[in-house]
Amino acid sequence: MADCVFCNVISGTVTAPIVHQTADTVAFLDHRPVFKGHTLVVPRDHIVTLPDLPTGLLTPLFAETQRIADAITSGLGAQGTFVAVNNVVSQSVAHLHVHVVPRTKGDGLRGFFWPRVKYADGEPQEYARRIADAVVEG
């Protein structure tokens, strides 16, 4: 879909630090991360919400989400992750995406009041590389 920014990331017409790709999914860093390393896992097909996701893509999407969550903890030293999907409300891009946010005790995340941080020059590529290097192929 030409007007979808995530479809454009998938096609390569919009640049984003890619963390990992499979035949069915692409994982890349959020450009406005809650914490550095905040990754979005999206289906390659333009699917708007979780209820729209064909059953056959459920396992590939969440297997990749699981893989990225593991890579964030091992690659970044996070103590855990927060995984979330918005459907319509608070969905800033109308393309299904799973947020995988690094977490540590005392990081300041309270409920759904998400602070946002900015990457310094060169940091997005470094964080993407660290997570990518930690991805365990399934």
Backbone bond lengths (Angstrom), bond angles and torsions (degrees), N, CA, C in turn:
res aa  C-N    CA-C-N  psi(-1)  N-CA   C-N-CA  omega(-1)  CA-C   N-CA-C  phi
1 M - - - 1.456 - - 1.533 107.70 -
2 A 1.296 117.15 116.68 1.459 122.98 -169.89 1.525 114.53 -62.73
3 D 1.329 118.10 -30.83 1.462 119.40 -177.11 1.536 112.75 -93.48
4 C 1.324 118.42 6.68 1.464 122.25 179.69 1.525 109.45 -96.24
5 V 1.321 116.76 119.73 1.458 120.53 -177.53 1.531 111.59 -61.89
6 F 1.334 118.23 -35.72 1.469 119.62 179.75 1.523 110.83 -70.70
7 C 1.322 117.92 -37.73 1.467 120.22 174.24 1.529 110.08 -61.44
8 N 1.328 116.18 -36.17 1.460 120.54 178.29 1.522 111.99 -71.22
9 V 1.330 118.01 -33.22 1.468 120.74 172.89 1.527 108.50 -64.96
10 I 1.310 117.24 -45.86 1.469 122.13 -179.22 1.529 110.57 -59.96
11 S 1.321 117.30 -41.82 1.469 121.00 -178.81 1.525 112.83 -78.39
12 G 1.334 116.47 -14.96 1.459 120.13 -179.75 1.514 114.47 91.57
13 T 1.333 117.56 2.52 1.461 119.23 179.09 1.526 112.24 -80.00
14 V 1.335 116.87 -18.05 1.471 122.74 170.83 1.521 106.37 -119.01
15 T 1.318 115.87 131.93 1.459 120.88 -177.67 1.523 111.04 -84.80
16 A 1.324 115.25 133.78 1.463 122.59 173.07 1.526 106.46 -148.43
17 P 1.343 117.37 147.97 1.465 119.03 176.91 1.535 110.67 -67.65
18 I 1.318 115.65 107.08 1.460 121.81 -178.57 1.526 108.51 -78.66
19 V 1.329 115.42 131.06 1.456 122.54 178.58 1.528 110.32 -93.27
20 H 1.344 116.53 -44.55 1.454 120.68 -177.17 1.516 108.56 -165.05
21 Q 1.340 116.14 152.78 1.463 121.53 177.72 1.517 109.66 -136.79
22 T 1.324 115.34 145.24 1.464 121.66 170.70 1.526 106.54 -127.77
23 A 1.308 116.12 -178.56 1.463 120.19 177.98 1.530 111.58 -62.48
24 D 1.343 116.61 -27.93 1.467 120.70 -174.81 1.525 114.85 -110.08
25 T 1.344 118.13 -15.21 1.461 121.36 -171.98 1.520 112.34 -137.75
26 V 1.325 113.87 159.88 1.464 121.91 170.50 1.529 106.35 -134.47
27 A 1.331 115.92 134.68 1.469 121.66 176.57 1.519 107.26 -117.07
28 F 1.336 115.92 129.25 1.463 120.78 -178.79 1.525 109.29 -145.62
29 L 1.340 115.61 160.57 1.461 119.83 -178.86 1.514 111.11 -71.50
30 D 1.332 116.05 139.69 1.461 122.94 173.30 1.527 107.60 -67.36
31 H 1.320 117.33 134.87 1.470 119.73 -178.54 1.527 112.87 -75.72
32 R 1.335 117.61 -13.57 1.465 122.81 174.11 1.523 107.87 -128.47
33 P 1.319 116.92 73.44 1.465 119.59 -170.98 1.520 113.59 -71.08
34 V 1.326 115.14 146.76 1.462 120.62 169.50 1.530 107.62 -66.22
35 F 1.329 116.35 -48.74 1.466 123.83 172.46 1.516 107.12 -136.23
36 K 1.317 116.60 154.38 1.456 120.67 -179.02 1.525 110.01 -59.76
37 G 1.325 114.50 131.54 1.453 121.19 -175.12 1.523 112.89 102.64
38 H 1.322 118.22 -7.58 1.475 124.16 177.38 1.528 107.85 -54.64
39 T 1.318 115.41 117.14 1.460 122.13 -173.63 1.519 110.38 -117.30
40 L 1.329 115.76 144.44 1.457 122.62 174.52 1.517 108.28 -108.87
41 V 1.315 116.22 132.06 1.460 122.09 175.10 1.519 106.74 -110.36
42 V 1.332 116.56 122.73 1.463 120.88 -175.42 1.527 110.50 -127.87
43 P 1.327 116.50 148.94 1.464 118.48 171.05 1.530 108.94 -73.50
44 R 1.316 116.35 145.96 1.478 119.77 177.13 1.524 111.29 -63.74
45 D 1.331 116.63 -35.94 1.467 120.53 177.98 1.519 109.15 -73.03
46 H 1.337 116.14 145.30 1.461 119.67 177.70 1.526 108.89 -75.46
47 I 1.312 114.64 101.40 1.462 123.20 178.63 1.521 105.71 -124.46
48 V 1.300 118.19 131.16 1.466 121.02 -170.64 1.533 112.97 -83.02
49 T 1.321 117.99 -49.07 1.468 119.73 -175.10 1.529 110.43 -131.51
50 L 1.315 115.66 165.12 1.462 121.33 178.06 1.531 112.00 -57.78
51 P 1.332 119.98 -42.57 1.470 118.57 177.52 1.530 113.35 -61.84
52 D 1.336 117.52 -22.34 1.465 121.62 178.87 1.532 112.39 -81.78
53 L 1.318 118.04 -14.27 1.463 122.14 -174.71 1.530 110.76 -67.47
54 P 1.330 117.71 122.39 1.463 119.18 176.73 1.532 110.19 -60.70
55 T 1.302 116.45 143.17 1.456 122.08 -177.71 1.531 111.46 -53.57
56 G 1.312 117.44 -36.29 1.456 121.55 -179.37 1.517 114.22 -65.16
57 L 1.334 117.77 -18.18 1.470 121.06 178.41 1.521 112.73 -99.27
58 L 1.322 116.54 -6.80 1.457 120.47 -179.46 1.535 111.49 -60.18
59 T 1.302 117.25 -50.40 1.466 120.26 -179.68 1.524 111.78 -65.29
60 P 1.332 120.74 -47.24 1.472 118.44 178.60 1.535 113.20 -59.63
61 L 1.338 117.56 -39.99 1.461 120.33 -179.21 1.526 111.21 -65.83
62 F 1.317 116.77 -46.67 1.464 118.37 -175.85 1.526 112.84 -82.49
63 A 1.323 118.41 -22.30 1.467 120.07 170.99 1.526 108.87 -66.26
64 E 1.320 116.96 -40.40 1.464 120.16 177.88 1.528 110.76 -69.50
65 T 1.318 117.37 -38.61 1.465 120.86 176.26 1.520 110.01 -60.02
66 Q 1.323 116.91 -43.57 1.471 121.93 177.67 1.532 110.30 -61.76
67 R 1.314 116.86 -44.26 1.466 122.11 179.78 1.536 110.63 -61.73
68 I 1.317 117.07 -42.81 1.468 121.31 -179.18 1.524 110.01 -69.23
69 A 1.333 118.16 -40.49 1.471 120.46 177.51 1.519 110.37 -59.37
70 D 1.314 117.36 -42.69 1.465 121.27 177.75 1.530 110.43 -64.36
71 A 1.324 116.45 -42.51 1.469 120.68 -179.24 1.531 112.00 -65.87
72 I 1.316 117.10 -34.30 1.472 120.02 178.56 1.525 110.34 -66.58
73 T 1.321 117.35 -40.96 1.465 118.39 179.31 1.521 110.58 -69.93
74 S 1.323 118.08 -44.95 1.466 118.98 -177.76 1.521 112.56 -77.20
75 G 1.318 117.78 -35.70 1.464 121.19 -176.38 1.514 114.99 -81.37
76 L 1.329 115.99 -29.20 1.464 119.71 -177.50 1.519 112.75 -111.42
77 G 1.323 116.87 -8.59 1.461 119.55 -178.12 1.514 113.09 76.78
78 A 1.339 117.17 18.30 1.468 119.86 176.17 1.528 108.56 -67.40
79 Q 1.325 115.82 151.13 1.468 119.97 177.69 1.523 111.81 -79.51
80 G 1.308 116.32 -21.36 1.461 121.54 -179.41 1.515 109.21 -173.28
81 T 1.320 115.63 -169.61 1.466 121.30 178.88 1.519 109.86 -139.49
82 F 1.299 115.03 157.45 1.458 123.77 169.77 1.519 105.51 -110.85
83 V 1.316 117.96 126.39 1.460 122.99 -178.00 1.524 107.87 -118.06
84 A 1.335 116.68 128.94 1.462 119.74 -176.15 1.524 111.85 -149.00
85 V 1.332 114.33 151.48 1.465 122.66 174.70 1.521 107.26 -131.84
86 N 1.311 116.70 128.81 1.461 121.24 172.15 1.527 108.09 -100.31
87 N 1.313 116.15 142.59 1.456 121.25 175.86 1.522 108.02 -122.91
88 V 1.319 116.33 107.87 1.457 126.47 179.27 1.534 110.53 70.46
89 V 1.338 118.72 -71.34 1.467 120.75 -179.32 1.527 108.51 -69.28
90 S 1.315 116.54 128.15 1.466 124.81 -177.25 1.524 113.46 66.34
91 Q 1.309 117.85 12.32 1.464 121.19 176.65 1.526 106.97 -90.58
92 S 1.332 116.60 98.81 1.464 120.99 -173.03 1.524 113.09 -69.70
93 V 1.317 118.28 -25.71 1.462 122.87 175.29 1.526 107.15 -124.87
94 A 1.318 116.39 129.61 1.464 121.07 -177.43 1.533 110.72 -80.35
95 H 1.308 114.80 59.45 1.471 123.93 174.02 1.515 104.19 -146.07
96 L 1.318 117.34 124.13 1.457 121.50 -177.80 1.528 110.50 -48.57
97 H 1.324 116.06 129.97 1.463 120.59 176.36 1.518 110.04 -148.96
98 V 1.321 114.53 140.72 1.455 121.76 179.71 1.524 106.95 -105.90
99 H 1.338 116.46 122.88 1.460 122.05 176.18 1.522 108.76 -82.10
100 V 1.317 116.97 130.80 1.456 122.05 172.28 1.529 105.65 -123.68
101 V 1.334 114.94 106.15 1.468 122.19 -170.94 1.532 109.48 -109.56
102 P 1.339 117.86 125.75 1.464 119.74 175.60 1.518 110.74 -63.64
103 R 1.336 116.33 141.31 1.461 121.38 179.36 1.523 110.56 -131.98
104 T 1.317 114.80 144.98 1.462 122.69 169.97 1.525 106.85 -138.72
105 K 1.325 116.35 151.45 1.472 119.55 177.74 1.521 108.59 -57.99
106 G 1.335 115.50 136.67 1.458 120.69 178.11 1.516 114.22 76.54
107 D 1.347 118.49 16.47 1.465 120.20 -177.78 1.524 113.52 -75.80
108 G 1.325 118.06 -7.72 1.456 120.94 175.42 1.517 115.15 93.37
109 L 1.321 118.52 -3.33 1.456 120.05 178.47 1.525 108.88 -74.97
110 R 1.314 116.19 120.41 1.458 122.08 -177.64 1.519 108.75 -123.60
111 G 1.314 116.06 114.09 1.459 119.40 178.65 1.513 110.97 55.52
112 F 1.312 116.26 -128.17 1.452 120.15 -178.70 1.524 112.32 -112.52
113 F 1.326 116.87 22.52 1.457 120.96 173.10 1.520 106.47 -93.59
114 W 1.322 115.27 88.98 1.451 121.01 -172.65 1.517 111.17 -88.62
115 P 1.321 116.73 116.68 1.469 118.20 171.17 1.525 107.67 -70.10
116 R 1.284 116.94 161.47 1.464 120.36 176.57 1.519 107.97 -123.26
117 V 1.307 116.03 144.91 1.463 121.94 177.62 1.519 108.17 -119.84
118 K 1.320 115.98 168.18 1.466 121.30 177.48 1.514 108.73 -121.24
119 Y 1.308 114.63 145.73 1.451 121.02 174.51 1.526 109.42 -83.02
120 A 1.325 116.65 143.84 1.462 121.56 169.75 1.528 107.19 -77.86
121 D 1.325 116.59 165.23 1.456 120.57 177.79 1.527 110.46 -53.76
122 G 1.312 115.85 131.27 1.457 121.70 178.20 1.520 114.79 84.79
123 E 1.333 118.23 -16.90 1.467 120.00 -178.23 1.529 114.10 -66.88
124 P 1.342 120.56 -38.52 1.458 118.03 -179.45 1.533 112.26 -57.36
125 Q 1.311 116.32 -43.55 1.456 120.36 -179.74 1.533 110.73 -65.09
126 E 1.322 117.52 -39.20 1.462 121.88 179.73 1.529 110.61 -65.57
127 Y 1.328 117.38 -45.34 1.469 120.54 178.91 1.530 110.60 -65.29
128 A 1.325 117.16 -42.52 1.470 120.50 178.18 1.526 110.02 -60.80
129 R 1.334 117.85 -43.20 1.460 122.05 -179.95 1.522 111.13 -62.61
130 R 1.336 116.44 -44.71 1.467 120.11 -178.23 1.524 111.68 -62.88
131 I 1.335 116.22 -41.13 1.461 119.04 178.48 1.532 109.15 -69.93
132 A 1.329 116.83 -44.58 1.468 121.00 -179.54 1.522 110.76 -58.59
133 D 1.311 116.83 -42.42 1.470 120.71 179.70 1.521 112.19 -64.05
134 A 1.320 116.93 -25.22 1.462 121.27 -177.80 1.532 113.12 -93.83
135 V 1.341 118.02 -5.35 1.462 120.60 179.63 1.526 108.61 -66.11
136 V 1.312 115.19 128.03 1.460 121.69 176.43 1.518 107.30 -98.97
137 E 1.307 116.77 117.13 1.459 120.84 -179.74 1.522 109.15 -65.57
138 G 1.342 115.27 136.40 1.454 119.91 -176.75 1.462 114.84 -93.70
